[in-house]
């Protein structure tokens, strides 16, 4: 019995532990380019996303392309991906199809990115730092799968893996929020922590490799 307990404990340590925490006032820091460092997120509810609103804040001075948010399903490695191709150029991918949004460039300050999408019209709306960056259409009638691996810091080229260091995020990410409906983005400040799929005040997460949690520097 004792050997079984030790073996189970060791397996838990090796596999990592998903913990739930109130992340108010905290950030995930990704200190260096890596093919391993990432944070896995567990949604509060698993359900297909016919609509969504995703918001997050980030800071980086990294000039290489990088992933901000990667939501992969068994059938679509990029079920929902928010990717920065270069400064001011954001790629939104839903079901492996892309649209690009361009935002004014203000280097070396944090960005607050919000994007919403509705299946009925296929319209995606993009905001950066409280300013609209337009609306574009993709994947009308589609739904994003429920069985997902949600990763910060890396882009998934397969379900839960195949990370590339050259696409990794270097910097800080915080206040990651996901809703299962289109939230009027002009009302975002009234709902800062209350995502019903991902909630920053009750975030189930697991850090892997070199990721550090620290108090945030910016509002």
Secondary structure as GFF3:
##gff-version 3
##sequence-region A 1 219
A	DSSP	alpha_helix	2	15	.	.	.	ID=ss1
A	DSSP	beta_strand	19	21	.	.	.	ID=ss2
A	DSSP	beta_strand	26	30	.	.	.	ID=ss3
A	DSSP	beta_strand	38	42	.	.	.	ID=ss4
A	DSSP	beta_strand	51	59	.	.	.	ID=ss5
A	DSSP	beta_strand	66	73	.	.	.	ID=ss6
A	DSSP	beta_strand	80	86	.	.	.	ID=ss7
A	DSSP	beta_strand	89	94	.	.	.	ID=ss8
A	DSSP	beta_strand	97	102	.	.	.	ID=ss9
A	DSSP	beta_strand	111	118	.	.	.	ID=ss10
A	DSSP	beta_strand	123	128	.	.	.	ID=ss11
A	DSSP	beta_strand	131	137	.	.	.	ID=ss12
A	DSSP	beta_strand	148	152	.	.	.	ID=ss13
A	DSSP	three_ten_helix	165	167	.	.	.	ID=ss14
A	DSSP	beta_strand	171	179	.	.	.	ID=ss15
A	DSSP	three_ten_helix	185	191	.	.	.	ID=ss16
A	DSSP	three_ten_helix	200	202	.	.	.	ID=ss17
A	DSSP	beta_strand	203	208	.	.	.	ID=ss18
A	DSSP	beta_strand	212	215	.	.	.	ID=ss19
###
